[in-house]
Amino acid sequence: PTSAITKTYKLHTGLDIGGAYGASEVAALDGTVSYVGYDPYGGGNYVVVTTYTGGIQVQAKYLHCSNIYVSVGQSVVKGQKVASCGSTGSATGPHLHFTLAINGSNVDPMDYFYKYEWALVWHCTRN
């Protein structure tokens, strides 16, 4: 795919979900906040929630956040607000770039959640 920002080829490793600026982004899974910071490669402000299930590490990463409401080491539950929708980093407008990694390898979030009949929980509404 071609990047909307650079107009060059760039592998897109996640799912973009458009939303209103400031809309709630909530945890897709129970877990522990493992990273909070700024991605210098275009992702802007981001949060990573990590969980382990059956010895498998699952990491959900939320990028382009306008605000972050959790801190490293904090436990979160599915549906809990972790951040708000923004356009930090390289973005053409407010959205959530959601990445899912299994044992350190990025996977298609939709394939994973459909396969295991889990629901990707994310709000596009202001609280």
DODO-623805 format. One record per residue: residue number from 1; residue in three letters; x, y, z of N, C-alpha, C in turn. Coordinates in nm, 3 decimals. Example, Ala and Ser with C-alpha at 12.3 -4.5 7.8 and 13.67 -1.06 7.14 Angstrom:
2
n, res, n.u, n.v, n.w, ca.u, ca.v, ca.w, c.u, c.v, c.w
1, Ala, 1.319, -0.569, 0.780, 1.230, -0.450, 0.780, 1.320, -0.330, 0.780
2, Ser, 1.285, -0.225, 0.708, 1.367, -0.106, 0.714, 1.290, 0.003, 0.787
//
This chain:
127
n, res, n.u, n.v, n.w, ca.u, ca.v, ca.w, c.u, c.v, c.w
1, Pro, 0.082, -0.120, 0.000, 0.000, 0.000, 0.000, 0.086, 0.126, 0.000
2, Thr, 0.032, 0.232, -0.051, 0.101, 0.359, -0.056, 0.062, 0.443, 0.064
3, Ser, 0.161, 0.504, 0.129, 0.137, 0.589, 0.244, 0.066, 0.717, 0.201
4, Ala, -0.038, 0.755, 0.273, -0.110, 0.880, 0.246, -0.023, 1.001, 0.277
5, Ile, 0.078, 0.983, 0.360, 0.165, 1.093, 0.400, 0.280, 1.110, 0.302
6, Thr, 0.357, 1.002, 0.278, 0.479, 1.012, 0.197, 0.458, 0.977, 0.050
7, Lys, 0.344, 0.918, 0.019, 0.312, 0.874, -0.118, 0.408, 0.767, -0.168
8, Thr, 0.471, 0.695, -0.076, 0.561, 0.585, -0.110, 0.507, 0.457, -0.048
9, Tyr, 0.561, 0.342, -0.094, 0.520, 0.214, -0.038, 0.557, 0.206, 0.109
10, Lys, 0.463, 0.162, 0.190, 0.489, 0.140, 0.332, 0.396, 0.031, 0.381
11, Leu, 0.454, -0.072, 0.443, 0.374, -0.180, 0.498, 0.287, -0.125, 0.610
12, His, 0.160, -0.151, 0.603, 0.066, -0.104, 0.706, 0.038, -0.221, 0.798
13, Thr, 0.082, -0.211, 0.924, 0.081, -0.326, 1.015, -0.039, -0.331, 1.108
14, Gly, -0.140, -0.252, 1.081, -0.254, -0.254, 1.171, -0.383, -0.220, 1.102
15, Leu, -0.479, -0.182, 1.182, -0.612, -0.150, 1.137, -0.640, -0.004, 1.174
16, Asp, -0.679, 0.078, 1.076, -0.715, 0.217, 1.103, -0.866, 0.227, 1.120
17, Ile, -0.907, 0.288, 1.231, -1.048, 0.306, 1.260, -1.071, 0.455, 1.282
18, Gly, -1.144, 0.519, 1.190, -1.171, 0.661, 1.201, -1.261, 0.691, 1.319
19, Gly, -1.239, 0.808, 1.377, -1.322, 0.849, 1.490, -1.310, 0.998, 1.513
20, Ala, -1.398, 1.050, 1.592, -1.396, 1.192, 1.625, -1.278, 1.221, 1.717
21, Tyr, -1.219, 1.338, 1.700, -1.110, 1.380, 1.788, -1.160, 1.377, 1.932
22, Gly, -1.086, 1.308, 2.019, -1.123, 1.298, 2.160, -1.211, 1.179, 2.193
23, Ala, -1.254, 1.102, 2.092, -1.337, 0.984, 2.118, -1.260, 0.883, 2.202
24, Ser, -1.331, 0.806, 2.282, -1.269, 0.708, 2.370, -1.209, 0.591, 2.293
25, Glu, -1.090, 0.550, 2.334, -1.027, 0.426, 2.289, -1.019, 0.337, 2.412
26, Val, -1.078, 0.219, 2.402, -1.086, 0.132, 2.518, -1.009, 0.003, 2.495
27, Ala, -0.969, -0.061, 2.604, -0.892, -0.185, 2.596, -0.971, -0.294, 2.528
28, Ala, -0.908, -0.360, 2.431, -0.970, -0.472, 2.362, -0.961, -0.600, 2.444
29, Leu, -0.865, -0.605, 2.536, -0.840, -0.724, 2.617, -0.806, -0.683, 2.759
30, Asp, -0.827, -0.772, 2.854, -0.772, -0.752, 2.989, -0.621, -0.763, 2.977
31, Gly, -0.548, -0.686, 3.056, -0.403, -0.697, 3.053, -0.337, -0.592, 3.138
32, Thr, -0.208, -0.574, 3.113, -0.126, -0.477, 3.185, -0.066, -0.380, 3.085
33, Val, -0.069, -0.252, 3.118, -0.008, -0.151, 3.031, 0.143, -0.172, 3.036
34, Ser, 0.201, -0.204, 2.920, 0.344, -0.233, 2.916, 0.426, -0.118, 2.857
35, Tyr, 0.366, -0.033, 2.778, 0.436, 0.083, 2.721, 0.339, 0.200, 2.709
36, Val, 0.392, 0.318, 2.736, 0.324, 0.444, 2.709, 0.433, 0.536, 2.659
37, Gly, 0.411, 0.601, 2.547, 0.516, 0.690, 2.498, 0.482, 0.754, 2.366
38, Tyr, 0.587, 0.794, 2.296, 0.574, 0.859, 2.166, 0.654, 0.780, 2.064
39, Asp, 0.589, 0.740, 1.956, 0.653, 0.664, 1.850, 0.714, 0.760, 1.749
40, Pro, 0.847, 0.768, 1.740, 0.912, 0.864, 1.649, 0.902, 0.826, 1.502
41, Tyr, 0.844, 0.709, 1.472, 0.834, 0.664, 1.332, 0.697, 0.693, 1.271
42, Gly, 0.621, 0.779, 1.333, 0.494, 0.822, 1.276, 0.371, 0.787, 1.356
43, Gly, 0.384, 0.702, 1.457, 0.268, 0.658, 1.533, 0.220, 0.755, 1.638
44, Gly, 0.302, 0.855, 1.670, 0.261, 0.954, 1.770, 0.249, 0.894, 1.908
45, Asn, 0.162, 0.953, 1.989, 0.139, 0.905, 2.125, 0.075, 0.766, 2.118
46, Tyr, 0.126, 0.673, 2.201, 0.073, 0.537, 2.194, 0.073, 0.468, 2.329
47, Val, -0.008, 0.363, 2.335, -0.024, 0.277, 2.452, -0.016, 0.133, 2.405
48, Val, 0.049, 0.047, 2.484, 0.050, -0.097, 2.455, -0.002, -0.169, 2.579
49, Val, -0.102, -0.256, 2.557, -0.155, -0.341, 2.663, -0.113, -0.484, 2.630
50, Thr, -0.051, -0.550, 2.729, 0.000, -0.686, 2.710, -0.075, -0.782, 2.801
51, Thr, -0.105, -0.899, 2.745, -0.165, -1.006, 2.824, -0.101, -1.138, 2.783
52, Tyr, -0.115, -1.237, 2.865, -0.067, -1.372, 2.836, -0.183, -1.468, 2.850
53, Thr, -0.201, -1.552, 2.750, -0.307, -1.651, 2.755, -0.251, -1.784, 2.704
54, Gly, -0.252, -1.884, 2.788, -0.199, -2.015, 2.750, -0.053, -2.009, 2.709
55, Gly, 0.027, -1.922, 2.773, 0.168, -1.910, 2.740, 0.196, -1.826, 2.616
56, Ile, 0.092, -1.768, 2.558, 0.107, -1.684, 2.438, 0.097, -1.537, 2.479
57, Gln, 0.194, -1.458, 2.433, 0.192, -1.315, 2.460, 0.108, -1.245, 2.354
58, Val, 0.012, -1.163, 2.398, -0.072, -1.084, 2.308, -0.054, -0.938, 2.345
59, Gln, -0.017, -0.856, 2.245, 0.000, -0.712, 2.268, -0.094, -0.635, 2.177
60, Ala, -0.173, -0.546, 2.236, -0.260, -0.456, 2.162, -0.200, -0.317, 2.172
61, Lys, -0.177, -0.254, 2.056, -0.112, -0.124, 2.052, -0.208, -0.022, 1.992
62, Tyr, -0.222, 0.092, 2.059, -0.313, 0.199, 2.020, -0.228, 0.322, 1.987
63, Leu, -0.230, 0.367, 1.862, -0.145, 0.478, 1.818, -0.224, 0.602, 1.777
64, His, -0.156, 0.715, 1.768, -0.208, 0.846, 1.728, -0.298, 0.908, 1.835
65, Cys, -0.283, 0.867, 1.960, -0.370, 0.912, 2.069, -0.352, 1.062, 2.098
66, Ser, -0.464, 1.129, 2.126, -0.455, 1.270, 2.167, -0.425, 1.279, 2.316
67, Asn, -0.482, 1.190, 2.396, -0.457, 1.183, 2.540, -0.444, 1.038, 2.581
68, Ile, -0.366, 1.014, 2.686, -0.347, 0.879, 2.740, -0.389, 0.882, 2.886
69, Tyr, -0.470, 0.784, 2.927, -0.528, 0.783, 3.061, -0.478, 0.671, 3.150
70, Val, -0.375, 0.600, 3.107, -0.319, 0.489, 3.185, -0.168, 0.507, 3.196
71, Ser, -0.108, 0.428, 3.284, 0.037, 0.435, 3.300, 0.095, 0.294, 3.301
72, Val, 0.225, 0.286, 3.275, 0.294, 0.157, 3.269, 0.276, 0.084, 3.402
73, Gly, 0.244, -0.044, 3.393, 0.225, -0.129, 3.510, 0.081, -0.137, 3.556
74, Gln, -0.004, -0.050, 3.504, -0.144, -0.048, 3.545, -0.220, -0.164, 3.481
75, Ser, -0.304, -0.231, 3.559, -0.392, -0.335, 3.506, -0.515, -0.269, 3.445
76, Val, -0.558, -0.321, 3.330, -0.679, -0.271, 3.266, -0.770, -0.389, 3.232
77, Val, -0.898, -0.360, 3.221, -0.995, -0.462, 3.184, -1.056, -0.425, 3.049
78, Lys, -1.100, -0.527, 2.979, -1.163, -0.508, 2.849, -1.274, -0.404, 2.862
79, Gly, -1.270, -0.304, 2.774, -1.370, -0.199, 2.776, -1.331, -0.075, 2.854
80, Gln, -1.220, -0.080, 2.928, -1.175, 0.036, 3.005, -1.109, 0.139, 2.914
81, Lys, -1.138, 0.265, 2.936, -1.080, 0.372, 2.856, -0.930, 0.380, 2.883
82, Val, -0.850, 0.372, 2.776, -0.705, 0.381, 2.790, -0.649, 0.508, 2.726
83, Ala, -0.719, 0.562, 2.625, -0.670, 0.680, 2.553, -0.787, 0.745, 2.481
84, Ser, -0.755, 0.854, 2.410, -0.857, 0.917, 2.326, -0.802, 0.938, 2.186
85, Cys, -0.893, 0.936, 2.091, -0.861, 0.944, 1.949, -0.795, 1.077, 1.915
86, Gly, -0.691, 1.068, 1.833, -0.621, 1.189, 1.792, -0.553, 1.172, 1.658
87, Ser, -0.462, 1.262, 1.631, -0.387, 1.256, 1.505, -0.241, 1.291, 1.528
88, Thr, -0.186, 1.247, 1.643, -0.045, 1.273, 1.671, 0.041, 1.188, 1.580
89, Gly, 0.165, 1.231, 1.558, 0.254, 1.159, 1.466, 0.215, 1.190, 1.323
90, Ser, 0.236, 1.094, 1.235, 0.202, 1.111, 1.093, 0.061, 1.060, 1.070
91, Ala, -0.032, 1.152, 1.059, -0.173, 1.115, 1.040, -0.241, 1.224, 0.958
92, Thr, -0.340, 1.183, 0.880, -0.414, 1.279, 0.799, -0.540, 1.328, 0.869
93, Gly, -0.571, 1.271, 0.984, -0.688, 1.309, 1.062, -0.700, 1.218, 1.182
94, Pro, -0.795, 1.246, 1.272, -0.809, 1.166, 1.393, -0.855, 1.024, 1.361
95, His, -0.784, 0.928, 1.419, -0.820, 0.788, 1.404, -0.739, 0.705, 1.503
96, Leu, -0.782, 0.582, 1.521, -0.706, 0.484, 1.599, -0.634, 0.394, 1.500
97, His, -0.503, 0.383, 1.515, -0.428, 0.280, 1.443, -0.407, 0.170, 1.546
98, Phe, -0.475, 0.058, 1.525, -0.473, -0.055, 1.620, -0.387, -0.165, 1.563
99, Thr, -0.285, -0.205, 1.639, -0.196, -0.314, 1.599, -0.206, -0.426, 1.701
100, Leu, -0.205, -0.548, 1.653, -0.209, -0.664, 1.741, -0.089, -0.751, 1.710
101, Ala, -0.014, -0.789, 1.813, 0.103, -0.876, 1.796, 0.086, -1.000, 1.883
102, Ile, 0.117, -1.115, 1.823, 0.114, -1.243, 1.894, 0.259, -1.292, 1.904
103, Asn, 0.307, -1.309, 2.027, 0.446, -1.349, 2.050, 0.544, -1.263, 1.969
104, Gly, 0.516, -1.133, 1.963, 0.607, -1.038, 1.900, 0.590, -1.018, 1.751
105, Ser, 0.500, -1.092, 1.687, 0.478, -1.077, 1.543, 0.342, -1.014, 1.516
106, Asn, 0.341, -0.909, 1.434, 0.215, -0.844, 1.400, 0.125, -0.939, 1.323
107, Val, -0.003, -0.935, 1.355, -0.104, -1.014, 1.286, -0.217, -0.921, 1.245
108, Asp, -0.302, -0.967, 1.154, -0.419, -0.890, 1.115, -0.517, -0.895, 1.233
109, Pro, -0.547, -0.782, 1.295, -0.636, -0.784, 1.413, -0.772, -0.847, 1.385
110, Met, -0.828, -0.822, 1.268, -0.961, -0.875, 1.239, -0.959, -1.027, 1.227
111, Asp, -0.857, -1.083, 1.163, -0.847, -1.229, 1.154, -0.838, -1.291, 1.292
112, Tyr, -0.759, -1.232, 1.378, -0.738, -1.287, 1.511, -0.865, -1.283, 1.594
113, Phe, -0.930, -1.168, 1.596, -1.049, -1.156, 1.679, -1.164, -1.241, 1.626
114, Tyr, -1.180, -1.248, 1.495, -1.284, -1.333, 1.440, -1.254, -1.480, 1.468
115, Lys, -1.130, -1.521, 1.453, -1.091, -1.661, 1.472, -1.127, -1.709, 1.612
116, Tyr, -1.101, -1.627, 1.711, -1.125, -1.665, 1.849, -1.257, -1.611, 1.904
117, Glu, -1.338, -1.555, 1.814, -1.470, -1.504, 1.850, -1.464, -1.401, 1.961
118, Trp, -1.357, -1.323, 1.962, -1.348, -1.211, 2.054, -1.397, -1.087, 1.981
119, Ala, -1.440, -0.990, 2.053, -1.486, -0.866, 1.991, -1.381, -0.757, 2.013
120, Leu, -1.348, -0.686, 1.908, -1.262, -0.570, 1.922, -1.348, -0.459, 1.979
121, Val, -1.315, -0.418, 2.099, -1.396, -0.318, 2.167, -1.331, -0.182, 2.150
122, Trp, -1.400, -0.093, 2.083, -1.348, 0.043, 2.062, -1.464, 0.136, 2.038
123, His, -1.463, 0.250, 2.100, -1.572, 0.346, 2.088, -1.533, 0.460, 1.996
124, Cys, -1.626, 0.508, 1.916, -1.609, 0.628, 1.835, -1.702, 0.737, 1.884
125, Thr, -1.728, 0.736, 2.012, -1.817, 0.836, 2.069, -1.749, 0.903, 2.186
126, Arg, -1.783, 1.025, 2.208, -1.727, 1.098, 2.323, -1.795, 1.051, 2.451
127, Asn, -1.718, 1.046, 2.560, -1.776, 1.010, 2.691, -1.816, 1.134, 2.764
//
